[in-house]
Amino acid sequence: MVDTYLQALEILLKKTTENVDRKIDIDARHFFGGAAAYADGRIFISLTPAGLALKLPEEHRAVLRDQGATPLRYFPKAPIKKDYVVLPETIAEDSAALAGWVEKSIGYVLTLPKPRPKSGGR
């Protein structure tokens, strides 16, 4: 099942990242029972049982909430992921509309600090 999410996300990324600078390394991986994609090591999108979610600044999240997006919560009682919204199907299934939001998400995460590498020690 997890492979299904990863494959679906990879297909979605091919359709929505055509205009993204090729110097940006986009990498999709398994994530929380689903899949997530990273731009230069920073997560920007996830596809999980919770839905298709993008990491965006507040002003973009507000626009999407007005169009039916909801806050992201990976599990029923888990905390809300504050920088993310789960897209409504009308946007998630429209490659042209989604591409613009994916580009905004990538642009946003590239302004954030790169995550620190996890230490493998004790």
N, C-alpha and C positions, 0 to 999 in steps of 0.2 A: 504494500500500500504506500509506504514512504517513497518508493521508487516512482510511483505514479505521480506524486506531488512534484518530485524533482524533474521528471520528464515534462510535465505540464508547465512548470516554471521555465524550463529551458526553451520550450517552444514559444511561450509568451514573450520571453526576453528577445528572441530572434525577431519577433514581429514589432516590438516596441522600442528597440534600442538602435535602430538603423541610423538615426541622426546623432547618436552619442559619439563624442570624440573617441577614436580608436585607441588613443594613448591611455584611456582609462581602462584598467583591468576589471572586467566584470566576471565574477565567479559565482556559480550556483552550487550550493551544498545542502546536505541533509540538515534539518533543523526542527526541533520540537515535534517530532512525528510528522513533519512535512518537509518543506524546503525553504531556503532563503538565498537571496543573492546579495553580493557585496560589490561595491565600487571602490577600488583601491583599498580593500580591507575593511570598509565601513558598510554595515548592513543598511540596505535601503528598501527592500521588499521581502515579504514572506508570503508563502502559500501553505496554509496548514488547515486542519479541520475548522479553525476559527474563521477562515476566509482569506481573501487576498488583501494584504495590508501594505501600506506605504508609510515610510517615515518622512514627515514633512514639517515645516514650521507652522506655527499656530494659524497664521493668516490663510494658508492653503487648507489646513485641516478644517477651518471654519467654513470655507467655501464648499468643501466636500460634505461636511455634515449637513449643510443646507440642501444638498442633493441626495441625502439618504445614507451617507457614511456613518459608521458607528465607531466608538472607541474600541481599541484592540484589547482583548483579554484572551490569553491562550487557553486558559482552563476556566471552568465556571466560577471558582472562588479565587482565582489568581488576581493579583493587582492589575489595574489598567496600565497598559504601556503608554505613557503620556505623549510621546511624539508620533504615535501611529494612529491611523484610522483604517478600518476595514471598509473596503469599497463596496458600494451597492452593485448588484449584478449588471445594471444598465451601463455602468462605466467599465467594470471588470471584463465584460464580454465585448466591448467596443474597442478594438485594437487602436483605431485612430485617436479616440478620446484618451485611452489609457496611455498611449505613447507620450503625450504631453505631460501627464502627471508623473510618469516614470522619469522623464527628463528632469522635471522639477525636483523630484526626490533625490536623484543622483546629484544634481547641483547643490542641494541642501546638505547632504551628508558629506560632500567634499569640503564643506566649510568647517566641519567638525574635526576635532583632534582625532588622529588615528588611534585606535585602541592599542593599549600596551600588550605586548606578547605575554601570554600566560607562562608563568614559571613552571618548569617541570620538576622542581625540587620539592623538598619537604617543607 
